Amino acid sequence: MNDRYLSVPEVAELLGTTERFPRQLIAERRITFVHVGRHVRIPESALRAFIEANTVQPVSAGGRRLEAVA
């Protein structure tokens, strides 16, 4: 059990967001979390996995025309 368990404010700080975003991830069951009594904690490994799963890799131009993303 080498995993650190992070509070919602700690996760928000690491992600550079408000606390609302990690709470939304928890409510929508988009990230693994643990109930410790009344408290909610997110394993550090789950946060790393979430970031990895949502990381978008750059596309090399390679002669192709790049399209707008949004």
N, C-alpha and C positions, 0 to 999 in steps of 0.2 A: 504494500500500500504506500507507494512513493508519490502518489498524486496529491497535489495541493488542491484544496477546495476553496473556490473563490466566492466572495459575496457579490451581490448584484452591483454595488458601487465599484468594487474592484474590477469587475468585468467591463463595466461602462468606461472606467478610466483606461483600461488596456485597449479598448476598441476606439476610444476617443469620441464616445457618444454620451448621451444622457442616460440615466437609469431606465428610462422608458423603453429603449430599444432591447436591452437584455430581458426585461420583463415581458415584452411582446414575444420574444423568441421562446421564452418559457411557456407563456400562455398558449402559443400556437404549437407547442411541442416540437419546435424546430431545432432544439439543442438538448443534450442530455443534462439532467439536473438531479439533485438529491435533496430530499427533505430531511432536515436535521431539526427535529422538533417543529417549531413554527418557522424556522429559517429555511431559506432555499440557498443551496450552494451549487456551483457549477464546477465540475472537475476541470483542472487545467488542461488535461488531455482532450476533453470534449471541446473546449474552446479552440485548441489548436486544430482539431479535426474540422470544426465548423469553418474556421478561417481557410483552411486548405481546400475544403469542398466548395467554397465560394470565391476562390481566387481565380481571376480571369487572366490567362496567359496572353502576352502580346502576340499579335499576328505580324509576321514579317511581310513586307510589301512584295518582295519577290516578283516584281513586274505586274502584279495584280492591282487592280483599282480598288482602293479601300472605300467601303460604303459607310455612311453615317450610321452610328449605333442607336441613336435615340430618335 
